[in-house]
Amino acid sequence: MRDACKAAGVEFVCAPFSLEALERLEALGTARYKIGSGEVTNLELVRAAAATGKPVLLSSGMSSWEELDAAVEAAGENTTVLQCTSEYPTPPERVGLNLLAELRERYGRPVGLSDHTLGPHACFAAVALGASVVEKHFTLSKEMYGPDAALALEPHELAELVDGVREIEAMLDAPVDKDAEAAALAEMKRVFEKSVVTAASIPAGATIERGMLAAKKPGTGIPAARIDEVVGRTAARDLPEDTVLTEDLLA
């Protein structure tokens, strides 16, 4: 698996369940360590993983706040805390996305989601809420034996998850200025927005009443939002029905 990760250009990440396993993983050149939810109270293992100097992913599926406080302290600064619900599969209402903000505020560290729901949607929501890591089970086929196969992603689903996350990241990394966007779309605004127009023919010199007016496309004249400002003004010349009103047509 390490060699496959290297060939694919991705980090080799693994979860040790003992100090002996941690030693072996160090020898293999593991890039970072995942501390599973069941190991959060194994503070000796947490401290040993942190002592390697590698980043630690700390899952929190079965932990109380008191237990998680102790584990985060043991894991040190280079830790990402993962919200996790240890239900397989996890129903949507039990994901706990609200905890991402609380974890970030409580610990001042990056947060993520260890997800056991069916499908990618919880991961997408977590990334939109600021998760820097999402973890998902993977399988070559949901027909394979094992308790996690049914909720795991197959290769094409994992590819869709990665593509979706990258798109969300692109959205989050490109803030839009509303006024600048409106200015850039000025030509489109003129096509789709509405102007004040005459609802009937109005003779020159007539005082314009509200019933003489309507709002219609295009938005090349007085904006429809100003229709009340036109009421009470005078027609500067004869105005046929459906005339798009501009300031020079009014007195």
C-alpha positions as CSV (number, residue, x, y, z in Angstrom):
1,M,0.0,0.0,0.0
2,R,2.8,2.4,0.7
3,D,4.4,1.7,-2.7
4,A,1.0,2.2,-4.4
5,C,0.6,5.6,-2.6
6,K,4.0,6.6,-3.7
7,A,3.4,5.6,-7.3
8,A,0.1,7.5,-7.3
9,G,1.7,10.6,-5.7
10,V,-0.4,10.7,-2.6
11,E,0.5,10.5,1.1
12,F,0.7,7.2,2.8
13,V,-1.4,7.6,5.9
14,C,-2.1,4.8,8.4
15,A,-3.8,4.3,11.7
16,P,-1.7,2.4,14.3
17,F,-3.5,0.5,17.0
18,S,-0.4,-0.2,19.2
19,L,3.1,1.1,19.9
20,E,4.5,-1.8,18.0
21,A,2.4,-0.9,14.9
22,L,3.6,2.7,15.2
23,E,7.2,1.7,15.2
24,R,6.7,-0.4,12.0
25,L,4.8,2.4,10.3
26,E,7.6,4.8,11.2
27,A,10.0,2.4,9.4
28,L,7.8,2.4,6.4
29,G,7.9,6.2,6.1
30,T,4.3,7.0,7.0
31,A,3.5,10.7,6.2
32,R,0.9,11.2,9.0
33,Y,-1.0,9.2,11.6
34,K,-4.7,8.6,12.1
35,I,-5.7,8.0,15.6
36,G,-9.0,6.1,15.4
37,S,-12.0,6.9,17.6
38,G,-11.3,3.8,19.7
39,E,-7.7,4.9,20.5
40,V,-8.5,8.5,21.7
41,T,-8.2,7.5,25.4
42,N,-4.9,5.5,24.6
43,L,-2.9,8.6,25.5
44,E,0.4,6.7,25.4
45,L,-0.2,5.9,21.7
46,V,-1.4,9.5,21.0
47,R,1.7,11.0,22.6
48,A,4.0,8.5,20.8
49,A,2.4,9.4,17.4
50,A,2.9,13.1,18.2
51,A,6.5,12.5,19.2
52,T,7.3,11.4,15.6
53,G,6.8,14.9,14.5
54,K,4.3,13.8,11.9
55,P,0.9,15.4,11.6
56,V,-1.9,13.6,13.5
57,L,-5.5,13.1,12.5
58,L,-7.5,12.6,15.7
59,S,-10.9,11.1,15.3
60,S,-13.6,11.7,17.9
61,G,-16.4,9.2,17.3
62,M,-16.9,7.9,20.8
63,S,-15.3,10.6,22.9
64,S,-16.7,12.9,25.5
65,W,-15.4,16.5,25.6
66,E,-13.2,15.7,28.6
67,E,-11.6,12.7,26.8
68,L,-11.1,14.6,23.6
69,D,-9.6,17.6,25.5
70,A,-6.9,15.2,27.0
71,A,-6.3,13.6,23.6
72,V,-5.9,16.9,21.8
73,E,-3.4,18.1,24.4
74,A,-1.5,14.9,24.0
75,A,-1.5,15.1,20.3
76,G,0.0,18.6,20.2
77,E,-0.3,21.5,17.8
78,N,0.2,19.6,14.6
79,T,-3.2,17.9,14.9
80,T,-6.4,17.9,12.8
81,V,-9.5,17.0,14.9
82,L,-12.1,15.0,13.0
83,Q,-15.8,15.0,13.8
84,C,-16.9,11.4,13.6
85,T,-20.1,9.6,14.5
86,S,-19.5,5.9,15.1
87,E,-22.6,4.5,13.4
88,Y,-22.4,2.4,10.3
89,P,-24.0,3.8,8.3
90,T,-24.5,7.2,9.9
91,P,-27.9,8.7,9.2
92,P,-27.8,12.3,8.0
93,E,-29.3,13.7,11.1
94,R,-26.5,12.2,13.2
95,V,-23.5,13.5,11.2
96,G,-22.9,16.4,13.6
97,L,-21.7,19.1,11.1
98,N,-22.5,21.7,13.8
99,L,-19.5,20.3,15.8
100,L,-17.0,21.4,13.1
101,A,-17.2,25.0,14.2
102,E,-17.2,24.1,17.9
103,L,-14.1,21.9,17.5
104,R,-12.3,24.7,15.6
105,E,-13.1,27.2,18.3
106,R,-12.4,24.9,21.2
107,Y,-9.0,23.7,20.1
108,G,-7.8,26.3,17.6
109,R,-6.7,23.6,15.2
110,P,-7.8,22.4,11.7
111,V,-10.9,20.3,11.6
112,G,-12.3,17.6,9.4
113,L,-14.9,14.9,9.0
114,S,-14.5,11.1,9.3
115,D,-17.7,10.2,7.4
116,H,-19.7,7.0,7.6
117,T,-22.8,8.1,5.7
118,L,-23.9,6.7,2.4
119,G,-22.7,8.8,-0.5
120,P,-20.5,11.9,-0.7
121,H,-22.9,14.6,0.5
122,A,-21.7,14.9,4.1
123,C,-18.2,15.4,2.9
124,F,-19.2,18.1,0.5
125,A,-21.1,19.9,3.3
126,A,-18.1,19.6,5.6
127,V,-15.7,21.1,3.1
128,A,-18.1,24.0,2.5
129,L,-18.1,24.5,6.3
130,G,-14.3,24.6,6.4
131,A,-13.1,21.0,6.9
132,S,-9.5,20.6,5.7
133,V,-9.7,16.8,5.8
134,V,-12.5,14.4,4.9
135,E,-12.1,10.7,5.4
136,K,-14.2,8.1,3.7
137,H,-14.2,4.3,3.5
138,F,-13.1,2.9,0.1
139,T,-13.8,-0.5,-1.5
140,L,-13.2,-2.0,-4.9
141,S,-16.8,-3.3,-4.8
142,K,-19.7,-2.9,-2.4
143,E,-20.2,-6.7,-2.8
144,M,-17.0,-7.5,-1.0
145,Y,-17.1,-9.0,2.4
146,G,-16.7,-6.7,5.4
147,P,-18.8,-4.5,7.7
148,D,-17.8,-1.3,5.9
149,A,-18.2,-2.4,2.3
150,A,-21.8,-1.3,2.0
151,L,-21.1,2.3,3.1
152,A,-17.7,2.6,1.3
153,L,-17.1,4.4,-2.0
154,E,-16.2,2.4,-5.1
155,P,-13.4,3.8,-7.4
156,H,-15.7,5.9,-9.6
157,E,-17.5,7.3,-6.5
158,L,-14.2,8.2,-4.9
159,A,-13.2,10.1,-8.1
160,E,-16.6,11.9,-8.0
161,L,-15.9,12.8,-4.3
162,V,-12.5,14.2,-5.1
163,D,-13.8,16.2,-8.1
164,G,-16.6,17.6,-6.0
165,V,-14.3,18.6,-3.2
166,R,-11.9,20.4,-5.6
167,E,-14.8,22.3,-7.1
168,I,-16.0,23.4,-3.7
169,E,-12.4,24.5,-2.8
170,A,-12.3,26.5,-6.0
171,M,-15.6,28.2,-5.0
172,L,-14.4,29.0,-1.5
173,D,-11.0,30.3,-2.8
174,A,-12.6,32.8,-5.2
175,P,-14.7,35.4,-3.4
176,V,-17.0,37.4,-5.6
177,D,-17.5,41.1,-5.2
178,K,-21.2,41.7,-5.8
179,D,-20.9,45.3,-7.1
180,A,-18.0,44.3,-9.5
181,E,-20.0,41.3,-10.7
182,A,-23.0,43.5,-11.4
183,A,-20.8,46.0,-13.4
184,A,-19.3,43.1,-15.4
185,L,-22.8,41.9,-16.3
186,A,-24.1,45.4,-17.3
187,E,-24.9,44.3,-20.9
188,M,-26.9,41.3,-19.6
189,K,-28.7,43.5,-17.1
190,R,-29.9,45.7,-19.9
191,V,-31.4,42.7,-21.7
192,F,-33.1,41.0,-18.7
193,E,-34.1,43.9,-16.4
194,K,-37.1,46.1,-17.0
195,S,-37.7,49.7,-17.8
196,V,-40.6,52.0,-17.2
197,V,-42.8,52.0,-20.4
198,T,-46.0,53.6,-21.4
199,A,-49.0,51.3,-21.0
200,A,-51.1,53.4,-23.4
201,S,-50.5,56.4,-25.8
202,I,-49.8,59.6,-23.8
203,P,-50.2,63.0,-25.6
204,A,-47.6,65.7,-25.2
205,G,-48.1,67.9,-22.2
206,A,-50.2,65.3,-20.3
207,T,-49.5,64.6,-16.6
208,I,-48.5,61.0,-16.2
209,E,-50.6,58.8,-13.9
210,R,-49.6,55.4,-12.5
211,G,-52.2,53.6,-14.7
212,M,-50.4,55.0,-17.8
213,L,-47.2,53.1,-17.0
214,A,-45.9,49.5,-16.9
215,A,-42.6,47.7,-16.5
216,K,-41.2,45.8,-19.4
217,K,-37.9,44.6,-20.9
218,P,-35.3,45.7,-21.9
219,G,-33.7,47.6,-19.1
220,T,-32.4,50.4,-21.4
221,G,-34.6,53.2,-20.0
222,I,-35.6,54.5,-16.6
223,P,-35.3,51.5,-14.3
224,A,-38.6,49.9,-13.2
225,A,-37.6,50.5,-9.6
226,R,-38.1,54.3,-10.3
227,I,-41.6,54.0,-11.7
228,D,-43.1,56.0,-8.8
229,E,-40.7,58.9,-9.7
230,V,-42.3,59.1,-13.2
231,V,-45.8,59.5,-11.8
232,G,-46.8,63.2,-11.8
233,R,-44.3,64.2,-14.5
234,T,-45.2,65.6,-17.9
235,A,-44.8,64.0,-21.3
236,A,-42.4,66.1,-23.3
237,R,-43.9,64.9,-26.6
238,D,-46.5,62.4,-27.8
239,L,-45.6,59.0,-26.4
240,P,-47.0,55.9,-28.3
241,E,-47.9,52.8,-26.3
242,D,-44.9,50.7,-25.2
243,T,-42.4,53.6,-25.4
244,V,-39.4,52.9,-23.2
245,L,-39.2,56.0,-21.1
246,T,-35.9,58.0,-20.8
247,E,-35.3,61.3,-19.1
248,D,-35.4,63.3,-22.3
249,L,-39.0,62.2,-23.0
250,L,-40.2,63.7,-19.7
251,A,-40.6,67.3,-18.5
